[in-house]
Amino acid sequence: MGSSVRELAGATPATRDRYVDLLRVASLGAVVLGHWLMAAVTPDGVGNLLAVVPALQPLTWLLQVMPVFFFVGGFSHALSYRSLLRKRPERPEGAGGSEDSVYSAFLRARLQRLLRPTMVFVLVWGAAALLVQLLGGGGGLTGVTLRMVTQPLWFIGIYLAMVAFTPPLLKLHERYGWGAFAGLAGAAVAVDVLRFAAGVPYVEFLNFAFVWLAVHQLGFLRADGRIRRPALLAGAGLVTAGALVAFGPYPLSMVGMPGEKVSNMAPPTLALLCHGLWLVGAVELLRAPAARLLERPRVWRTVVAANGVAMTAFLWHLTAMFGVYGAMLALDVELPAPASAAWWAQVPLRITLAAALTAGLVAAFRAFERPASAPPGAAGATGAGPLAALGATLCLLGVLGLSMVGFGGLLDGRTALLIAIPVSAPAAVAMTLGGWLLVERAGRGTGVRAGRPAR
């Protein structure tokens, strides 16, 4: 792997925005580290450190960096889709291979990097969960693990939606620029007004789309060099988010807290959108010094290597964390009370062990993060676009459903509500797998070569 990383790093074109790659790795790394730090595991269950020590909740204004990842996604998707549009073969009108086939090729190229490692994770954990429960296990920390290990998949689901909506939203961006972002932000405002002022039920779930797609839209603006005043963006976002938390119904924490009536994350709120503005402005202010740092060959090789396994590490990091805690309990190692002096003293050891176990899991599964090449087709497939859209929708619903229901209670028929519909883990897995196969079928034979995804 070392030689391939060196080759990739050495072949980096001068026009590549290396800072985007750094932001992708850094944002996922911050999420992983945050999960390891926030987990307050005791022999009786799993809690949240931020609930034990509420004074630490302001740290989420620095560590809740998912908006940065979605912002980077918007930048990458704009470049990738435009690249495919330029590469599409010229064909007579009505002969196929138009934007319909470009869309299906785009979905396949972007979703491969997500769904191949995700499906391996899902199938491995599904088989393990079934075996454990057939043998009569599934209680204690094992049961908690089976329920919680799939929770980070919500991020995959939201990202799938961003990929699927890229072409129409990119057109809106090209026509209206900041106005397209303002439209999505205004819709998020309207949702929260209807939610908190008018008490309209279930309307808050619309902000899963409006808030995250608005952040994604900022990536389009960056791709076209239209974020010219990052300090103003950061300041406006920070001040507005602070005012909303101080005077509105929004909690201080920018991550979900157990038992809270209102969460800034699930579903996302206007406060989280303003938090995203603050973070985007802040990282843009760091762009120039970071670019100078990334000119160093060793630093850039590290970023390239990390990008090649980032999704695999993200998928398996909770597995590693629960594995460490499970081993400690099995060896009768004392788990101190969360936030006690002994607990803080044990943090470096737990994180080191979790990182080492994650590295082992990455070594075992990293091959699935490398996208397979699609065979070229002779002509654009009829109906490829709608077929790909249907597949992406099934993947989205399946992954979100699995993140909610987990693998606990497989033999008991445990379900969770997904848009008012009960979904079981087997049904969620079937939807995800079926959707992926549809996207794969639609993306083949389009005559459009995606190549390495643009970033």
Rosetta blueprint (number, residue, H / E / L):
1 M L
2 G H
3 S H
4 S H
5 V H
6 R H
7 E H
8 L H
9 A H
10 G H
11 A L
12 T L
13 P L
14 A L
15 T L
16 R L
17 D L
18 R H
19 Y H
20 V H
21 D H
22 L H
23 L H
24 R H
25 V H
26 A H
27 S H
28 L H
29 G H
30 A H
31 V H
32 V H
33 L H
34 G H
35 H H
36 W H
37 L H
38 M H
39 A E
40 A E
41 V E
42 T E
43 P L
44 D L
45 G E
46 V E
47 G E
48 N E
49 L H
50 L H
51 A H
52 V H
53 V L
54 P H
55 A H
56 L H
57 Q H
58 P H
59 L H
60 T H
61 W H
62 L H
63 L H
64 Q L
65 V L
66 M H
67 P H
68 V H
69 F H
70 F H
71 F H
72 V H
73 G H
74 G H
75 F H
76 S H
77 H H
78 A H
79 L H
80 S H
81 Y H
82 R H
83 S H
84 L H
85 L H
86 R H
87 K H
88 R L
89 P L
90 E L
91 R L
92 P L
93 E L
94 G L
95 A L
96 G L
97 G L
98 S L
99 E H
100 D H
101 S H
102 V H
103 Y H
104 S H
105 A H
106 F H
107 L H
108 R H
109 A H
110 R H
111 L H
112 Q H
113 R H
114 L H
115 L H
116 R H
117 P H
118 T H
119 M H
120 V H
121 F H
122 V H
123 L H
124 V H
125 W H
126 G H
127 A H
128 A H
129 A H
130 L H
131 L H
132 V H
133 Q H
134 L H
135 L L
136 G L
137 G L
138 G L
139 G L
140 G H
141 L H
142 T H
143 G H
144 V H
145 T H
146 L H
147 R H
148 M H
149 V L
150 T L
151 Q L
152 P L
153 L H
154 W H
155 F H
156 I H
157 G H
158 I H
159 Y H
160 L H
161 A H
162 M H
163 V H
164 A H
165 F H
166 T H
167 P H
168 P H
169 L H
170 L H
171 K H
172 L H
173 H H
174 E H
175 R H
176 Y H
177 G L
178 W H
179 G H
180 A H
181 F H
182 A H
183 G H
184 L H
185 A H
186 G H
187 A H
188 A H
189 V H
190 A H
191 V H
192 D H
193 V H
194 L H
195 R H
196 F H
197 A L
198 A L
199 G L
200 V L
201 P L
202 Y L
203 V H
204 E H
205 F H
206 L H
207 N H
208 F H
209 A H
210 F H
211 V H
212 W H
213 L H
214 A H
215 V H
216 H H
217 Q H
218 L H
219 G H
220 F H
221 L H
222 R H
223 A H
224 D L
225 G L
226 R L
227 I L
228 R L
229 R L
230 P H
231 A H
232 L H
233 L H
234 A H
235 G H
236 A H
237 G H
238 L H
239 V H
240 T H
241 A H
242 G H
243 A H
244 L H
245 V H
246 A H
247 F H
248 G L
249 P L
250 Y L
251 P L
252 L L
253 S L
254 M L
255 V L
256 G L
257 M L
258 P L
259 G L
260 E L
261 K L
262 V L
263 S L
264 N L
265 M E
266 A L
267 P L
268 P E
269 T L
270 L H
271 A H
272 L H
273 L H
274 C H
275 H H
276 G H
277 L H
278 W H
279 L H
280 V H
281 G H
282 A H
283 V H
284 E H
285 L H
286 L L
287 R H
288 A H
289 P H
290 A H
291 A H
292 R H
293 L H
294 L H
295 E L
296 R L
297 P H
298 R H
299 V H
300 W H
301 R H
302 T H
303 V H
304 V H
305 A H
306 A H
307 N H
308 G L
309 V L
310 A H
311 M H
312 T H
313 A H
314 F H
315 L H
316 W H
317 H H
318 L H
319 T H
320 A H
321 M H
322 F H
323 G H
324 V H
325 Y H
326 G H
327 A H
328 M H
329 L H
330 A H
331 L L
332 D L
333 V L
334 E L
335 L L
336 P L
337 A L
338 P L
339 A L
340 S L
341 A H
342 A H
343 W H
344 W H
345 A H
346 Q H
347 V H
348 P H
349 L H
350 R H
351 I H
352 T H
353 L H
354 A H
355 A H
356 A H
357 L H
358 T H
359 A H
360 G H
361 L H
362 V H
363 A H
364 A H
365 F H
366 R H
367 A H
368 F H
369 E H
370 R L
371 P L
372 A L
373 S L
374 A L
375 P L
376 P L
377 G L
378 A L
379 A L
380 G L
381 A L
382 T L
383 G L
384 A H
385 G H
386 P H
387 L H
388 A H
389 A H
390 L H
391 G H
392 A H
393 T H
394 L H
395 C H
396 L H
397 L H
398 G H
399 V H
400 L H
401 G H
402 L H
403 S H
404 M H
405 V H
406 G L
407 F L
408 G L
409 G L
410 L L
411 L L
412 D L
413 G L
414 R L
415 T E
416 A E
417 L E
418 L E
419 I L
420 A L
421 I E
422 P E
423 V E
424 S E
425 A H
426 P H
427 A H
428 A H
429 V H
430 A H
431 M H
432 T H
433 L H
434 G H
435 G H
436 W H
437 L H
438 L H
439 V H
440 E H
441 R H
442 A H
443 G H
444 R L
445 G L
446 T L
447 G L
448 V L
449 R L
450 A L
451 G L
452 R L
453 P L
454 A L
455 R L
